[in-house]
Amino acid sequence: MNSIEQILRDQRLELERTDFKSYVSRKEEQQIELDSNLAQIVIGVRRSGKSTLCQKVLKESGVRYAYANFDDPVLAALKADDLLRLQETLFRIYGDYTHLFIDEVQNIDQWPLFVNRLLRTKVRLLLTGSNANLLSDELSTHITGRYNEIRLYPFSFADYCVAKHIDTKAQDTLARGLRSHALDTYLMEGGLPETLRLRNQARYVRSLLDAIVNKDICRRYRVQYKSTLMQIANGLLDHFCQEIGYGDIQQAYQLKSIHTAKNYISYVEKAYLVRFVPRLSFKSIERLSHRKVYAIDTAFVTTHHDVLQTDNLGWRLENVVALELLRRMDYADQQLYYLRENRSYEVDFAVVERGRVTQLVQVTYDFTSPRAKLYNREIGGLLKAAAATHCHDLTLIMMTGEPKQLVVGTETIRCVLATDWLLL
């Protein structure tokens, strides 16, 4: 038996030993279309649960499928001409299958050619990848219109509650208190699925960060200054929920040019370690030059190399809300921005659909007895933004405070607890 066949058989054995009944069901499962002729592509950061999602859907559907994980150095070294032989080996191991699941497909050299060949043979494909280039560059060029994109983030708070067996429906004092406690923990520990079962989360998160930087970025883009890239990745995580520019990165890390800074930042973003939210502006140059950075999971905020500050709960809540808004958005028609009008007002998030602002969201930690300055900043910001954008769907998300409909003039602001909003 050759090494490739042995690896594929070992992967099948590991798959058969997995009990998917114990895994959390996630909303993204509904986006996978097993009866479609389009390639189903699940993308997201490493260890966000992409493989589990696909395997769970395939297992529960009862279809005949084969599996190959290319996050293996031997398989990743295969060339395009070798992949047809690999397919023959899969038929030998699995028999006649209708669906093929390829994990971490971006590791394959010239993988779009192989995928196109498979699509022409009518094999139904599920693919996962840890790099946004799967869609932004390669797929748009080689597989235009022949794929269905599913973006997967780490566990949402709702997923986290299910995994932790937290009651999300009951409204008694105990249930609400336990949900608040769960959110406190979630803000600090994040929602990386595997960390929920680990005692030493810090070691795991640092190891994962190293893998993202070294495998998904440095190896893929042939980065020359690896230590500098790692420093930039850590610096972006340190500045979560803050506006950061290319010039800031160039100066802080003494890069040769703005172009290098743009490249390094784009690499970190494409590996899904961070997400950027641009400032709402009709000028494209301002949208590109003014962006806030958000960690893909607060676990990376708590634990990364040379971390110093970890306890800003207000920013952590804002980070969690940003990711939840991105999860809920229809990314084909909707975009997420923040609003800042000089020193006049600022709103944390503006959802834009087909050029029109459809929702304004403000996030604050403690709104129990807001002082005038806090009230004017949060409520005043929403009111000024509503007048400027003609948007009347206004929400204030708070960790603590009184849930209510706040009527100010002609506007109604929905004040809602974070534990309730995150579970909608």
Disulfide bonds with the S-S distance in Angstrom:
none
